[in-house]
Amino acid sequence: MTWQIWAILSAVFAALTAILAKIGVQNINSDFATFIRTIVVLLALAAILAATNQYQRLGSVSPRTYMFLILSGLATGASWICYFRALKMANASLVAPIDKLSVVLVAILGVAFLGEKLLARNWVGIILIAIGAVLVGLK
């Protein structure tokens, strides 16, 4: 499959995440809900790695890679905690678009720190995503 198919599937599952999480967080503390979700993700990934024989020796991973994956994990955890707390307080249709401002931030950070290049039309799209996320996220 191409990266585009994987990206579309990611968007579909992210949408399902918002709807299912909104229902699931209604009668539970948002941090505990995040904890349960994290356990499910961990078990699912362990099953995928076992089924596809993709485990790697821990020593085969460089310290730099570990550092960035740990930082990424901390950022993911912070994102999930914030997301679930926002879902606890507001409609999924308001929270999800604001959460998708991450697309705009990724573009800016990708250019600033990764040396990625965007064309003028890409920047127009990023600006439109930002405007759209804010407009959809307004009550």
Stockholm file with secondary structure:
# STOCKHOLM 1.0

chainA/1-139         MTWQIWAILSAVFAALTAILAKIGVQNINSDFATFIRTIVVLLALAAILAATNQYQRLGSVSPRTYMFLILSGLATGASWICYFRALKMANASLVAPIDKLSVVLVAILGVAFLGEKLLARNWVGIILIAIGAVLVGLK
#=GR chainA/1-139 SS CCHHHHHHHHHHHHHHHHHHHHHHTTTSCHHHHHHHHHHHHHHHHHHHHHHHTCCCCGGGSCHHHHHHHHHHHHHHHHHHHHHHHHHHHSCHHHHHHHHTTHHHHHHHHHHHHHCCCCCHHHHHHHHHHHHHHHHHHCC
#=GC SS_cons         CCHHHHHHHHHHHHHHHHHHHHHHTTTSCHHHHHHHHHHHHHHHHHHHHHHHTCCCCGGGSCHHHHHHHHHHHHHHHHHHHHHHHHHHHSCHHHHHHHHTTHHHHHHHHHHHHHCCCCCHHHHHHHHHHHHHHHHHHCC
//
